[in-house]
Amino acid sequence: MTKTKKSLSWVICMFLMVGLLAACSSNNKEEASPSPASSGSESPSASAPASSEASPEAPSTEPITFDMFVNFSWYALSWADPAAKSITDKTGVSLNITKPVSDDNQKMNIMLSNRELPDFVLLDKSDPALQRMIEGEMLYSLEELIDQYAPEMRDVLPKEALTNYKAKDGKTYALVSFIEGEQYVEAAKKYNALIGSNQPTWSIRQDYWEEIGKPDISNPDAYIAALEQIKAKNKDKIGFYTNANNIPNSKHLTESGVVTLGTSAMFGATALVKDGDAIKSGLRSPEYQNVIKFLNKMSTKGLLTKDSYIDSKDIFTQKINNGDAVSYAFTIGDGTKVPADNPNTSYTVMAPFPSYKQVRDGSGWTAIAIPKTNKDPKRAIQFLSLLSSEEGHKLTKWGVEGETYVDAAQGPHYHMVDGKATYLPAYWADKQKDWSGVAEKNGLSEYWLTANSTWWNGPEWDAADPIFTEYNKMFASHVEYNPSMAGITLDSTTKIGIVEKKIIDLYSSYYSKIIFAKDEATALSLYAEFIEKADKLGLAEVEQAWTDLYKAKTANQ
């Protein structure tokens, strides 16, 4: 019987070849998917032509269920809501979603060890499991799937998606969501959305500032002079207050708090600095030296106390709420508090100093990968292609278009305003009040498999908001994006990682001495002493390890 079947199959294959119909078959699932025992070296389709042309037929909408593992224990949805139904109606695809009980990577590690992966894996882009899958040749490259089955996808993805996340072999194995690339930055600026409520800022009490005639505070020297005047009239207040008590607990020298010391972005200090082809520690930079000079000057004038480096976050917030500080470092969202000791005034967000610089890597958050155990990689990439498009974002984030809001489940959720999808005010108000509750009702904003930040965030943006229009004027020009610096961190269990930890411990014994030294000369002497000891411990070797990581990463972009 088996022999007969093989003969019949051979005859059928010959017939199809003669008829030139083999490439048109839409049921080539077996050829497109290697078995779980595969070595991982096969191309997406052994019989597919090496062509970047799109398949002539439209993507299939026949019912199919893909298994997807989401490596976040807190993920709440299960493909049983209106958004999921709309996506399935459009594509024929349903998702069987599983997740771990806890975020210890135990379940993920078991799957990797057994090489038994589901059809999709969704995880943090920096999750070590992603690199293990790549090195184990367990994943399809996006380029080969896109070029064979969904070339239109290249036209809708942020350009960084297929350039900034390449592996050592030059291929991209996971699609990263929430990238803030060129497209996003341009759109965010257009709608006054580049600067949000989480932007780091300094604030000053308006009543005290007005009491001395609101003098200029647009640079460090003018700011210090104003604080001195205010402090002279309000001796019981803290001049400048920040919350930088966690520096000794830093895991890496690449953490921004190590170099900003509670000054946020005011002096443009960054943890990593590119020096030609090398990556250097920001602790060596002129910007960092400006930070310690400023803080030391503030401390010698009695405008900065050790409270800023001792108080917990709760105590810090309580003191701000009480009105105990003349000025403090926080965010826009927390920058206009009303002090308890004078309900008739408030703090106001200060304009940035000329030296203010915030460097964002814009490199995104989650990543979705297609393992070679996927039952139908052609349908899988076409599914992701649809979700990556504007139509896909309507299904996953925007919702139903219309003008009269009924409820979260039915919608409508958005309408078009000057050519841009914009949430209906009533729906957006409900969403803001109970984000997760509304998501459970409609599924919108939770299936971020292929979230393009521009389309994803667009409905929330309101260019007419006068408050954030002003904040964007103040801060937007001080924001830079540099994705090439993302992910340059050392493994703390390695020899060089242990060296880095020793330098952090050394730094923890020095930074407070530097800030609260009796004068600037003493502060700079202590700083030089620290750098000398850090070099003896191996700071240059740490910098070389960073440089090697940087070069390996950029070589693949």
TIBASE-499355 format. One line per 4 residues: number of its first residue (from 0); their letters; for each residue x negated, y, z of C-alpha. Coordinates in steps of 0.25 Angstrom, whole numbers, plus 5000, padded with zeros to 4 digits. Layout:
N
NUM	A	X/Y/Z ~ ...
***
This chain:
557
0	MTKT	5000/5000/5000 ~ 4989/5009/5004 ~ 4982/5006/4991 ~ 4994/5009/4983
4	KKSL	4996/5023/4990 ~ 4982/5027/4987 ~ 4984/5023/4972 ~ 4996/5031/4971
8	SWVI	4990/5043/4978 ~ 4979/5042/4967 ~ 4989/5042/4956 ~ 4996/5054/4962
12	CMFL	4983/5062/4964 ~ 4979/5060/4950 ~ 4993/5064/4945 ~ 4992/5077/4953
16	MVGL	4978/5080/4948 ~ 4982/5078/4933 ~ 4994/5087/4936 ~ 4985/5097/4942
20	LAAC	4995/5098/4954 ~ 4986/5094/4966 ~ 4982/5108/4970 ~ 4997/5112/4970
24	SSNN	5001/5102/4980 ~ 5006/5109/4993 ~ 5005/5096/5001 ~ 4990/5095/5002
28	KEEA	4990/5095/5017 ~ 4981/5083/5019 ~ 4970/5088/5009 ~ 4971/5102/5016
32	SPSP	4968/5096/5030 ~ 4957/5088/5035 ~ 4960/5077/5046 ~ 4957/5080/5061
36	ASSG	4945/5071/5059 ~ 4939/5080/5048 ~ 4925/5085/5049 ~ 4930/5099/5047
40	SESP	4923/5101/5034 ~ 4935/5100/5024 ~ 4940/5112/5016 ~ 4955/5115/5018
44	SASA	4959/5107/5006 ~ 4951/5096/5000 ~ 4959/5097/4987 ~ 4961/5112/4987
48	PASS	4954/5120/4976 ~ 4943/5129/4980 ~ 4951/5142/4977 ~ 4954/5154/4984
52	EASP	4967/5156/4976 ~ 4981/5154/4984 ~ 4989/5142/4982 ~ 5000/5145/4972
56	EAPS	5011/5140/4980 ~ 5017/5148/4992 ~ 5013/5142/5006 ~ 5021/5130/5010
60	TEPI	5032/5133/5020 ~ 5035/5118/5023 ~ 5036/5116/5038 ~ 5023/5113/5045
64	TFDM	5019/5113/5060 ~ 5005/5117/5063 ~ 4999/5115/5077 ~ 4992/5127/5083
68	FVNF	4984/5127/5096 ~ 4983/5141/5102 ~ 4972/5141/5112 ~ 4978/5151/5122
72	SWYA	4986/5145/5134 ~ 4995/5157/5135 ~ 5000/5157/5121 ~ 5015/5157/5122
76	LSWA	5022/5154/5109 ~ 5026/5141/5103 ~ 5031/5144/5089 ~ 5046/5144/5094
80	DPAA	5050/5158/5091 ~ 5055/5167/5080 ~ 5042/5171/5075 ~ 5037/5157/5074
84	KSIT	5050/5153/5067 ~ 5048/5164/5057 ~ 5034/5160/5054 ~ 5038/5145/5052
88	DKTG	5050/5150/5043 ~ 5040/5158/5034 ~ 5029/5147/5034 ~ 5034/5134/5038
92	VSLN	5024/5133/5049 ~ 5026/5130/5063 ~ 5016/5130/5074 ~ 5015/5120/5085
96	ITKP	5007/5128/5096 ~ 4999/5122/5107 ~ 4990/5129/5117 ~ 4981/5126/5129
100	VSDD	4986/5125/5143 ~ 4974/5134/5148 ~ 4964/5143/5141 ~ 4952/5134/5144
104	NQKM	4950/5128/5129 ~ 4952/5114/5134 ~ 4963/5110/5124 ~ 4955/5117/5113
108	NIML	4942/5110/5117 ~ 4949/5097/5116 ~ 4955/5099/5103 ~ 4941/5103/5098
112	SNRE	4934/5091/5104 ~ 4944/5082/5097 ~ 4944/5090/5084 ~ 4959/5090/5085
116	LPDF	4964/5103/5082 ~ 4978/5108/5078 ~ 4982/5116/5065 ~ 4979/5129/5071
120	VLLD	4970/5134/5083 ~ 4973/5148/5088 ~ 4963/5154/5098 ~ 4955/5165/5102
124	KSDP	4945/5169/5091 ~ 4933/5168/5101 ~ 4938/5155/5107 ~ 4926/5145/5107
128	ALQR	4935/5134/5102 ~ 4936/5142/5088 ~ 4921/5141/5086 ~ 4921/5126/5090
132	MIEG	4931/5124/5079 ~ 4923/5131/5069 ~ 4910/5124/5073 ~ 4917/5111/5073
136	EMLY	4922/5113/5059 ~ 4937/5111/5063 ~ 4943/5123/5056 ~ 4946/5127/5042
140	SLEE	4940/5140/5038 ~ 4950/5151/5035 ~ 4944/5155/5022 ~ 4945/5141/5016
144	LIDQ	4960/5140/5020 ~ 4963/5154/5016 ~ 4956/5153/5002 ~ 4963/5140/4998
148	YAPE	4977/5142/5004 ~ 4980/5157/5009 ~ 4971/5167/5001 ~ 4981/5178/5004
152	MRDV	4977/5177/5018 ~ 4964/5185/5016 ~ 4973/5197/5012 ~ 4980/5198/5025
156	LPKE	4969/5194/5035 ~ 4961/5205/5042 ~ 4948/5205/5034 ~ 4940/5202/5046
160	ALTN	4948/5189/5048 ~ 4939/5182/5038 ~ 4926/5189/5039 ~ 4924/5191/5054
164	YKAK	4926/5177/5060 ~ 4918/5168/5051 ~ 4910/5156/5057 ~ 4896/5153/5054
168	DGKT	4900/5147/5041 ~ 4906/5160/5036 ~ 4920/5154/5037 ~ 4932/5159/5046
172	YALV	4939/5148/5054 ~ 4949/5156/5062 ~ 4958/5168/5059 ~ 4957/5178/5070
176	SFIE	4969/5187/5074 ~ 4970/5201/5079 ~ 4958/5206/5071 ~ 4957/5221/5072
180	GEQY	4949/5223/5059 ~ 4949/5235/5049 ~ 4963/5233/5045 ~ 4968/5233/5060
184	VEAA	4960/5245/5063 ~ 4965/5253/5052 ~ 4979/5250/5054 ~ 4978/5252/5069
188	KKYN	4972/5266/5067 ~ 4983/5269/5058 ~ 4994/5266/5068 ~ 4986/5272/5080
192	ALIG	4984/5258/5086 ~ 4969/5256/5086 ~ 4969/5261/5101 ~ 4979/5254/5110
196	SNQP	4982/5255/5125 ~ 4970/5246/5128 ~ 4960/5256/5123 ~ 4949/5259/5134
200	TWSI	4949/5273/5138 ~ 4946/5283/5150 ~ 4957/5291/5157 ~ 4957/5303/5165
204	RQDY	4967/5309/5175 ~ 4975/5320/5169 ~ 4977/5328/5181 ~ 4963/5328/5186
208	WEEI	4958/5331/5171 ~ 4968/5343/5170 ~ 4964/5348/5184 ~ 4950/5351/5178
212	GKPD	4956/5357/5165 ~ 4955/5345/5157 ~ 4940/5347/5152 ~ 4934/5339/5141
216	ISNP	4931/5324/5145 ~ 4928/5319/5130 ~ 4914/5315/5134 ~ 4906/5309/5145
220	DAYI	4900/5322/5151 ~ 4913/5330/5150 ~ 4921/5318/5156 ~ 4911/5317/5168
224	AALE	4912/5332/5170 ~ 4927/5332/5171 ~ 4927/5320/5180 ~ 4918/5328/5189
228	QIKA	4927/5339/5190 ~ 4939/5330/5193 ~ 4932/5322/5203 ~ 4928/5335/5211
232	KNKD	4943/5338/5212 ~ 4947/5323/5215 ~ 4935/5317/5223 ~ 4943/5305/5227
236	KIGF	4945/5300/5213 ~ 4936/5291/5204 ~ 4930/5299/5193 ~ 4929/5288/5182
240	YTNA	4935/5274/5185 ~ 4934/5261/5177 ~ 4935/5247/5179 ~ 4922/5239/5176
244	NNIP	4921/5229/5188 ~ 4920/5217/5179 ~ 4906/5219/5172 ~ 4899/5209/5181
248	NSKH	4909/5199/5176 ~ 4906/5201/5162 ~ 4903/5188/5154 ~ 4896/5194/5142
252	LTES	4888/5207/5140 ~ 4897/5209/5127 ~ 4908/5213/5136 ~ 4911/5228/5134
256	GVVT	4912/5231/5149 ~ 4897/5228/5151 ~ 4893/5240/5143 ~ 4905/5250/5146
260	LGTS	4905/5248/5161 ~ 4919/5253/5162 ~ 4918/5265/5152 ~ 4926/5257/5141
264	AMFG	4922/5262/5128 ~ 4919/5277/5131 ~ 4904/5276/5128 ~ 4905/5266/5117
268	ATAL	4897/5255/5124 ~ 4898/5241/5118 ~ 4893/5228/5123 ~ 4886/5224/5110
272	VKDG	4879/5234/5101 ~ 4874/5231/5087 ~ 4860/5235/5085 ~ 4856/5232/5071
276	DAIK	4858/5217/5069 ~ 4857/5215/5084 ~ 4868/5215/5095 ~ 4863/5222/5107
280	SGLR	4869/5224/5121 ~ 4877/5236/5123 ~ 4870/5238/5136 ~ 4858/5243/5128
284	SPEY	4866/5253/5121 ~ 4866/5268/5122 ~ 4881/5268/5124 ~ 4880/5259/5137
288	QNVI	4869/5268/5142 ~ 4879/5280/5140 ~ 4889/5272/5149 ~ 4880/5270/5160
292	KFLN	4875/5284/5160 ~ 4889/5289/5160 ~ 4893/5280/5171 ~ 4881/5283/5179
296	KMST	4884/5298/5178 ~ 4898/5296/5182 ~ 4893/5288/5195 ~ 4883/5298/5199
300	KGLL	4894/5309/5198 ~ 4903/5301/5207 ~ 4913/5299/5195 ~ 4911/5284/5194
304	TKDS	4912/5274/5206 ~ 4909/5260/5208 ~ 4924/5257/5208 ~ 4924/5256/5193
308	YIDS	4915/5244/5194 ~ 4921/5237/5206 ~ 4936/5239/5206 ~ 4945/5228/5200
312	KDIF	4954/5231/5189 ~ 4966/5232/5198 ~ 4959/5242/5207 ~ 4955/5250/5195
316	TQKI	4969/5250/5190 ~ 4974/5254/5204 ~ 4964/5266/5205 ~ 4968/5271/5192
320	NNGD	4983/5270/5195 ~ 4980/5277/5208 ~ 4973/5289/5201 ~ 4960/5286/5208
324	AVSY	4952/5289/5195 ~ 4950/5302/5188 ~ 4947/5294/5175 ~ 4946/5279/5172
328	AFTI	4943/5270/5160 ~ 4954/5260/5156 ~ 4963/5260/5143 ~ 4973/5268/5136
332	GDGT	4984/5260/5142 ~ 4979/5262/5156 ~ 4974/5276/5153 ~ 4986/5285/5157
336	KVPA	4989/5280/5171 ~ 4997/5289/5180 ~ 4989/5290/5194 ~ 4997/5287/5206
340	DNPN	4992/5299/5213 ~ 4997/5309/5203 ~ 5009/5304/5195 ~ 5010/5317/5187
344	TSYT	4997/5314/5179 ~ 4991/5303/5172 ~ 4977/5298/5167 ~ 4975/5301/5152
348	VMAP	4966/5294/5142 ~ 4953/5301/5139 ~ 4948/5303/5125 ~ 4936/5294/5122
352	FPSY	4922/5299/5123 ~ 4915/5301/5109 ~ 4907/5288/5113 ~ 4919/5280/5115
356	KQVR	4919/5267/5106 ~ 4927/5255/5107 ~ 4922/5243/5099 ~ 4933/5232/5096
360	DGSG	4929/5220/5089 ~ 4943/5218/5083 ~ 4940/5203/5081 ~ 4953/5198/5085
364	WTAI	4958/5188/5095 ~ 4964/5174/5091 ~ 4960/5165/5080 ~ 4967/5154/5072
368	AIPK	4960/5142/5066 ~ 4965/5131/5057 ~ 4958/5118/5061 ~ 4955/5107/5050
372	TNKD	4965/5098/5057 ~ 4976/5108/5052 ~ 4987/5100/5045 ~ 4988/5109/5034
376	PKRA	4978/5120/5033 ~ 4984/5126/5020 ~ 4997/5129/5027 ~ 4990/5133/5039
380	IQFL	4982/5144/5032 ~ 4994/5149/5024 ~ 5002/5150/5038 ~ 4991/5159/5043
384	SLLS	4990/5167/5031 ~ 5005/5170/5032 ~ 5003/5174/5047 ~ 4992/5183/5043
388	SEEG	5000/5191/5033 ~ 5009/5202/5036 ~ 5021/5193/5035 ~ 5015/5184/5045
392	HKLT	5013/5195/5055 ~ 5028/5199/5053 ~ 5031/5184/5057 ~ 5021/5184/5069
396	KWGV	5021/5198/5074 ~ 5031/5208/5068 ~ 5044/5200/5068 ~ 5057/5204/5061
400	EGET	5058/5217/5054 ~ 5070/5226/5056 ~ 5075/5238/5063 ~ 5085/5234/5075
404	YVDA	5078/5226/5086 ~ 5087/5215/5092 ~ 5077/5207/5101 ~ 5063/5201/5101
408	AQGP	5067/5188/5094 ~ 5076/5193/5083 ~ 5069/5206/5081 ~ 5068/5214/5072
412	HYHM	5054/5217/5078 ~ 5048/5227/5068 ~ 5051/5237/5057 ~ 5043/5244/5046
416	VDGK	5038/5258/5050 ~ 5030/5265/5039 ~ 5026/5252/5033 ~ 5022/5246/5046
420	ATYL	5029/5235/5054 ~ 5032/5242/5067 ~ 5039/5235/5079 ~ 5053/5240/5082
424	PAYW	5052/5248/5095 ~ 5062/5239/5103 ~ 5055/5226/5099 ~ 5041/5232/5103
428	ADKQ	5047/5237/5116 ~ 5052/5223/5119 ~ 5038/5217/5115 ~ 5030/5227/5124
432	KDWS	5039/5224/5136 ~ 5037/5208/5135 ~ 5027/5204/5124 ~ 5027/5189/5127
436	GVAE	5042/5189/5130 ~ 5045/5195/5116 ~ 5035/5186/5110 ~ 5042/5173/5115
440	KNGL	5055/5178/5109 ~ 5050/5181/5095 ~ 5036/5175/5094 ~ 5031/5188/5088
444	SEYW	5016/5192/5091 ~ 5012/5179/5097 ~ 5009/5170/5084 ~ 4996/5178/5082
448	LTAN	4989/5167/5073 ~ 4985/5177/5062 ~ 4987/5191/5068 ~ 4982/5202/5060
452	STWW	4981/5214/5070 ~ 4986/5224/5060 ~ 4999/5217/5057 ~ 5000/5211/5071
456	NGPE	4999/5225/5078 ~ 5005/5234/5068 ~ 5020/5233/5072 ~ 5015/5238/5086
460	WDAA	5008/5250/5081 ~ 5015/5264/5081 ~ 5007/5275/5075 ~ 5016/5286/5081
464	DPIF	5013/5283/5095 ~ 5007/5296/5100 ~ 4999/5291/5112 ~ 4992/5280/5104
468	TEYN	4990/5289/5092 ~ 4982/5298/5101 ~ 4974/5287/5108 ~ 4971/5282/5094
472	KMFA	4966/5296/5090 ~ 4957/5296/5103 ~ 4951/5282/5102 ~ 4952/5275/5088
476	SHVE	4940/5281/5082 ~ 4932/5276/5094 ~ 4936/5261/5091 ~ 4927/5252/5083
480	YNPS	4928/5238/5078 ~ 4917/5228/5077 ~ 4921/5214/5076 ~ 4907/5209/5074
484	MAGI	4904/5211/5089 ~ 4915/5202/5093 ~ 4912/5188/5099 ~ 4898/5191/5102
488	TLDS	4897/5184/5116 ~ 4887/5174/5121 ~ 4891/5160/5127 ~ 4889/5162/5142
492	TTKI	4885/5148/5144 ~ 4873/5149/5134 ~ 4859/5153/5138 ~ 4861/5167/5132
496	GIVE	4874/5168/5138 ~ 4868/5166/5152 ~ 4858/5177/5149 ~ 4869/5186/5146
500	KKII	4876/5183/5159 ~ 4863/5186/5167 ~ 4862/5200/5160 ~ 4877/5202/5164
504	DLYS	4873/5199/5178 ~ 4861/5208/5177 ~ 4870/5219/5172 ~ 4880/5218/5183
508	SYYS	4869/5221/5193 ~ 4865/5234/5185 ~ 4877/5241/5179 ~ 4883/5247/5192
512	KIIF	4869/5251/5196 ~ 4867/5258/5183 ~ 4881/5265/5184 ~ 4879/5270/5198
516	AKDE	4864/5274/5198 ~ 4860/5287/5204 ~ 4857/5293/5191 ~ 4856/5291/5176
520	ATAL	4842/5288/5176 ~ 4843/5277/5187 ~ 4855/5272/5179 ~ 4847/5271/5166
524	SLYA	4835/5265/5173 ~ 4844/5254/5179 ~ 4850/5252/5165 ~ 4836/5250/5159
528	EFIE	4832/5240/5170 ~ 4845/5232/5167 ~ 4842/5231/5152 ~ 4827/5227/5155
532	KADK	4832/5216/5164 ~ 4843/5212/5154 ~ 4833/5210/5143 ~ 4824/5202/5152
536	LGLA	4837/5193/5155 ~ 4839/5191/5139 ~ 4848/5203/5135 ~ 4841/5203/5121
540	EVEQ	4843/5188/5120 ~ 4858/5190/5123 ~ 4858/5201/5112 ~ 4852/5192/5102
544	AWTD	4862/5181/5105 ~ 4873/5192/5102 ~ 4866/5196/5090 ~ 4866/5181/5085
548	LYKA	4881/5180/5087 ~ 4883/5193/5080 ~ 4875/5189/5068 ~ 4882/5176/5067
552	KTAN	4895/5182/5068 ~ 4893/5193/5058 ~ 4886/5184/5048 ~ 4899/5177/5046
556	Q	4907/5189/5044
***
